[in-house]
Amino acid sequence: MEIEEMLRYVEEPEKVRLALSPIRRQLLELLREPSSATQLAAALDLPRQRVNYHLRELEKAGLLELVEERRRRGFTERILRASADLVVDPGVMGRAFTQIQDQYAAEHLVEVAAGTVRDVARMQTAADADGKRLLTFTLETEVRFAEPGDVHRFTDALTAAMQQVVEEFDSEGGRPYRLIAGGHPAPRRTEGET
């Protein structure tokens, strides 16, 4: 695919809602490589009929494309792939998920953290195999908020500060790094823990 065909800008709330249910996110991720409903069902340990339903919905929304059809044991096996990586208009998120936004906040943080673990582990394995060092950095701290609303003001301030630093160091053609900032309540410590 050409680079402009690899990204798809989505601004319709219904398409965003269709793409962001947990099972459909998994399907879109797996369908970066062409696959069939049978293969996807096995990978996700789900009934093929359930996977087929979600594939049809994603296909109707234009988020999947047919790669080929194969005759197998008296039926036609359809091979699909994601039509593109989705880039969601940030303004849509508020319109599409106004009532359920908080419900997905923790889930999204867990998914981002899990994705980071997966990506870094894969790159570390490859670097080890090549006898190279994977250059990473970690910033970690704890902050105490007096009021719940302080979390939102802190997030806004951190976003502005991060944007300013990124603009200072971002270099076209340089090696891209992914920077993630997230926050969650710190686990309560028991007596004796430091």
Secondary structure as the mmCIF struct_conf table of DSSP 4:
data_model
#
loop_
_struct_conf.conf_type_id
_struct_conf.id
_struct_conf.beg_label_comp_id
_struct_conf.beg_label_asym_id
_struct_conf.beg_label_seq_id
_struct_conf.end_label_comp_id
_struct_conf.end_label_asym_id
_struct_conf.end_label_seq_id
HELX_RH_AL_P HELX_RH_AL_P1 ILE A 3 MET A 6
STRN STRN1 LEU A 7 VAL A 10
HELX_RH_AL_P HELX_RH_AL_P2 PRO A 13 ALA A 19
TURN_TY1_P TURN_TY1_P1 LEU A 20 LEU A 20
BEND BEND1 SER A 21 SER A 21
HELX_RH_AL_P HELX_RH_AL_P3 PRO A 22 LEU A 30
TURN_TY1_P TURN_TY1_P2 LEU A 31 ARG A 32
BEND BEND2 GLU A 33 GLU A 33
STRN STRN2 SER A 35 SER A 36
HELX_RH_AL_P HELX_RH_AL_P4 ALA A 37 LEU A 44
TURN_TY1_P TURN_TY1_P3 ASP A 45 ASP A 45
HELX_RH_AL_P HELX_RH_AL_P5 ARG A 48 LYS A 60
TURN_TY1_P TURN_TY1_P4 ALA A 61 GLY A 62
STRN STRN3 LEU A 64 ARG A 72
TURN_TY1_P TURN_TY1_P5 ARG A 73 GLY A 74
STRN STRN4 PHE A 75 ALA A 82
BEND BEND3 SER A 83 ALA A 84
STRN STRN5 ASP A 85 VAL A 88
HELX_RH_AL_P HELX_RH_AL_P6 PRO A 90 PHE A 97
TURN_TY1_P TURN_TY1_P6 THR A 98 ILE A 100
HELX_RH_AL_P HELX_RH_AL_P7 GLN A 101 ALA A 129
TURN_TY1_P TURN_TY1_P7 ASP A 130 GLY A 131
BEND BEND4 ALA A 146 GLU A 147
HELX_RH_AL_P HELX_RH_AL_P8 PRO A 148 PHE A 169
TURN_TY1_P TURN_TY1_P8 GLU A 172 GLY A 173
BEND BEND5 GLY A 174 GLY A 174
HELX_LH_PP_P HELX_LH_PP_P1 ARG A 175 PRO A 176
HELX_LH_PP_P HELX_LH_PP_P2 PRO A 185 THR A 190
TURN_TY1_P TURN_TY1_P9 GLU A 191 GLY A 192
#
